[in-house]
């Protein structure tokens, strides 16, 4: 049985392989948060750093709000 080579994808170029593998150093993750009061945009070197940075920012913001409300009730 003869294989059908017409449906085979073209081989990847070296540049394409490097981009997928992260070898070009240009892969970044950008997180954008927005609302009616303002917005924040941060760029991280990896998805993991973006998740950690976003989580830490949310925890800091929530802590600040809780502290502000608690101090206003004294």
DOLO-65243 format. One line per 3 residues: number of its first residue (from 1); for each residue x, z, y of N, C-alpha, C, O, CB. Coordinates in steps of 0.1 Angstrom, whole numbers. Glycine has a CB too. Layout:
# DOLO-65243
NUM> X,Z,Y,X,Z,Y,X,Z,Y,X,Z,Y,X,Z,Y; ...
***
This chain:
# DOLO-65243
1> 8,0,-12,0,0,0,9,0,12,18,8,13,-10,12,0; 6,-9,22,14,-10,34,9,-1,45,-3,1,47,14,-25,39; 19,6,51,15,16,62,11,8,75,17,-3,77,27,25,65
4> 2,13,82,-2,7,95,6,13,106,4,24,111,-17,10,97; 16,5,111,26,10,121,20,8,135,26,13,145,39,3,120; 9,1,136,3,-2,150,-2,11,156,-2,11,169,-8,-12,149
7> -6,21,148,-12,33,154,-2,44,156,-5,55,160,-23,38,145; 11,41,153,21,52,155,25,53,170,26,43,177,34,49,147; 26,66,174,29,68,189,44,64,191,52,64,182,27,82,193
10> 47,60,203,61,57,207,69,70,206,64,81,209,62,51,221; 82,69,202,90,81,202,92,87,216,92,80,226,104,78,195; 94,100,216,96,107,229,110,104,235,120,102,227,95,122,227
13> 111,103,248,124,101,254,131,114,255,125,125,253,122,95,268; 144,114,258,151,127,259,146,135,270,145,147,269,166,124,262; 142,129,282,136,137,293,123,143,289,120,155,293,133,127,305
16> 115,136,281,102,142,276,104,154,267,98,164,268,94,132,269; 114,153,258,117,164,249,122,176,257,118,187,254,128,159,239; 131,174,267,137,185,275,126,191,283,126,204,284,147,179,284
19> 116,184,288,105,190,296,97,199,287,93,210,291,97,179,303; 93,194,275,85,201,266,92,214,261,86,224,259,80,193,254; 105,213,259,113,224,254,117,233,265,123,244,262,125,218,247
22> 114,230,277,118,239,288,133,237,292,138,245,300,116,253,284; 139,226,288,153,224,290,157,220,304,168,221,308,158,214,281; 147,215,312,150,211,326,150,222,336,154,220,347,140,200,330
25> 145,234,332,145,245,341,134,245,352,134,253,361,158,247,347; 126,235,352,116,233,363,102,238,359,93,237,367,115,219,366; 100,244,348,87,249,343,84,262,350,91,272,348,86,251,328
28> 73,263,358,69,275,364,54,277,362,47,268,358,73,275,379; 50,289,365,36,292,364,31,298,378,38,307,383,33,303,353; 21,293,383,15,297,396,2,304,394,-7,298,387,14,285,406
31> 0,316,400,-12,323,399,-18,323,413,-12,327,422,-10,337,393; -31,319,414,-38,320,427,-50,328,425,-59,326,417,-42,305,431; -51,338,434,-63,347,434,-69,346,448,-62,346,458,-59,362,431
34> -82,345,449,-88,344,462,-102,350,463,-108,352,452,-89,329,466; -106,353,474,-119,359,477,-123,357,491,-116,350,499,-120,374,473; -133,363,495,-138,362,509,-128,369,519,-128,365,531,-152,367,511
37> -121,379,515,-112,386,524,-98,380,525,-91,384,534,-111,400,519; -94,372,516,-81,366,516,-77,361,503,-85,360,493,-70,377,520; -64,356,502,-60,351,489,-45,354,487,-38,356,497,-62,335,489
40> -41,353,475,-27,356,471,-22,344,462,-29,341,452,-25,370,464; -10,339,464,-4,329,455,9,334,452,17,337,460,-4,315,462; 12,334,439,26,338,434,30,328,424,22,323,416,25,353,428
43> 43,325,424,49,316,414,59,324,405,68,331,411,56,304,421; 58,323,392,67,330,383,74,320,374,70,308,373,58,339,374; 85,324,368,93,315,360,88,313,346,92,303,340,107,321,359
46> 78,321,342,72,319,329,58,325,329,54,332,337,81,326,318; 51,321,319,37,326,317,37,341,315,29,348,320,30,319,305; 46,346,307,47,360,305,49,368,317,43,378,320,58,363,295
49> 59,363,326,61,370,339,49,369,348,46,379,355,73,363,346; 41,358,347,29,357,355,19,367,351,12,373,359,23,343,354; 17,369,338,7,379,332,11,393,337,3,401,341,6,378,317
52> 24,396,335,29,409,339,27,412,354,23,422,358,44,411,334; 31,402,362,31,403,376,16,405,381,13,413,390,37,392,383; 7,397,375,-7,398,379,-13,411,375,-20,417,383,-15,386,373
55> -10,416,363,-15,429,359,-10,440,368,-17,448,372,-11,431,344; 3,440,370,9,450,379,3,450,393,0,461,399,24,448,380; 0,438,398,-6,437,411,-20,443,411,-24,449,421,-6,423,416
58> -28,440,401,-41,445,400,-41,460,398,-50,467,404,-48,439,388; -32,465,390,-31,480,389,-28,486,402,-34,496,406,-21,484,378; -18,481,410,-14,486,423,-26,486,432,-28,495,440,-2,479,428
61> -33,475,433,-44,473,442,-56,483,438,-61,489,447,-50,459,441; -59,484,426,-69,494,421,-65,508,424,-73,516,429,-72,492,406; -53,511,422,-48,525,425,-49,528,440,-53,539,444,-33,526,421
64> -45,518,448,-46,520,463,-61,522,467,-63,531,476,-41,508,470; -70,514,462,-84,516,465,-89,530,461,-96,537,469,-93,505,458; -86,534,449,-90,547,444,-85,558,453,-92,568,456,-86,549,429
67> -72,557,456,-66,568,465,-72,568,479,-75,579,484,-51,565,466; -75,556,484,-81,555,498,-95,561,498,-99,569,507,-82,541,502; -103,558,487,-117,564,486,-116,579,484,-123,586,491,-125,557,475
70> -107,584,476,-105,598,473,-102,606,486,-107,616,489,-95,601,462; -92,600,494,-88,606,506,-99,606,517,-99,615,525,-75,599,512; -107,596,517,-118,596,527,-129,606,524,-137,609,532,-124,582,528
73> -130,611,511,-140,620,507,-136,635,510,-144,644,507,-144,618,493; -124,637,514,-119,651,516,-125,657,529,-122,668,532,-104,651,517
***
